[in-house]
Amino acid sequence: MENKQIKNDSITRQEDDFAQWYTDVCKKAELMDYSSVKGFIIYRPYGYAIWEEIQNYLNKRFKETGHQNVYMPTVIPTSLLQREKDHIEGFAPECLVANIGGGQKIDDPLIITPTSETLFCEHYAKIINSYRDLPKLYNQWRSVVRWEKTTRPFLRGAEFLWQEGHTMHETEEEARTETLKMLEVYDDLGRDVLAIPFMKGRKTEKEKFAGALETYSIEALMPDGKALQSGTTHYFGQGFAKAFGIQFQGRDGKLQNPHQTSWGVSTRLLGAIIMVHGDDNGLVLPPFVAPIQVVVIPVAQQKPGVIPAARELEKLIKDEGVRVFLDESDKTAGWKFSEYEMKGVPIRVEIGPRDMEAGKVTLVKRNTGEKITVKKEEMVATIKSLLNIIHKEMYEKAYRYLLDHVTEVHNLEELNAALEKGGYAKMMWCGDEACEDKIKELTTATARCIPFNQIAFDDVCPVCGKKAKKVVLFAKAY
C-alpha cells in the first residue's frame, strides 16, 4: 500500500522540480548545511549518523575479511603524485594545492589528498620486503578534496567522506579475487542495508579509474532516470608497484612486484538513499541504516500518565537493541508526526490516553503510511518483524523500478528513446571508444558498466555497424 498522506508543503514536489526537492530534503531533514566555501558542506548529526551506520556495517565486513584500518596524511607532495603518469593526468585538474606554509613558500607544493594510492605506495615500498609480508590489506576512512566546478550535497562535493581500501598481493589471482570480492561486499551493502539494488559490472577503458588496468562499479538508478555510480573497485596490476619501486623476494628467491587493488564508497551513498526512497514528505529511510528506527510520540502528553507510559514503551523497545527515540518536547503531536516523516523514521509509535485505556499502541509505517494497532505486549515483536518487512518492501519497490527502466535497444533511434524515458539503454557495442564518444555527443549519456551477465542479442554495434563484442549499459548520470 503506497503512502497516501498529504504532501509536506515545506518541500518542493518531486514532479515539479526533482533537483529542488532533493536540496529541500537535505536541508529540511537536517542532514547537512552549507559552509562558507562552495562544495564544502557541514554534515549535521542526523546526516552523519546515517554515514556512521554505513561505516559500522562495512567495518565489520572489512575486518571479517582480514582488513585493517589505517590513516594516511592529508597532504601529498606534488612530486609524489607525479610518480604515476596516468594517475596525475587523471587527477591534476581537480587538485587543491598549497604552496605557502608558515609564511614561507613550499618548494614542493602540497596537494590536499584527492585519493591515496601514492601515499600507500610510498609506505608499502618501505614495509614490503618478502612474500611473507603479503598480503597487505589496509583500509582508511577519511575526507578527500577534489575541486569540482559543479557541486551538490553528498552527490558531488569539493570535499567528501569515504573509505578507501588499498591492498597488495603476492599473485595476480589473489589481487583479482580481492577486487571482485570487495565489489560483492558493496553489493551486499546495497541489498541488505540500503535497500538499493545495484547494476554491477566492469567499466569501459574510457571510464576506468586513472592508473587502473580494470575498474568495476556498482550503479544505482535514481527516480529521475539517471544513474549514480555508487562505488568502485580497481585492479591495478603491478603499475604503481613498479613506479614506486615496491619489490618483494618471492618464494623462488627472485625479486617481484606485488599486485595491487583499490576500492571505495563515499557519502554519495547518502544521496542515493535520499533519491531512491524519498517522497514528497521527505526522507524514507531503510530501517537498517536509519539512525532512529522507531520514534515514540506521546499524544495528549499533558494528560496524566501519558509520558510515563511513553517512557515505558521506549525502554521496552531499547532493551531489544532497536534504535529508538522518545520525543517529549512540548511541540504538538501533529508537528512531531510531520517532523519524523520528514526525517524518514521507519516506524512511529503513538501512545495516548485511549491507547492506554485499551492496552494498545498504534504503529505507523513511514514507507506506506499504514497504521497498525497492536496490544502493548505484542508491540516489540511486531516492531522487529516490521523492520524486516519495511526493508523488504523498500528493496522490492526499488528493484521493480530498476527492472522497468532497463530497455534493450537495437539502433540509435531506440537508444535515444530509451534515454529520454530514463534508465539504462542496454546495447550491443563494438568496443571502440569512438562509439562511446558519439553516444555522449548525441545524448550526453555515458557507458555505466559492462554487466557480468553477457547474453548477446545483436550482431552489430548500432553506432558504427561493426561486429558487436559486448553488452553495455548506457545512461545519463550524476
Disulfide bonds with the S-S distance in Angstrom:
none
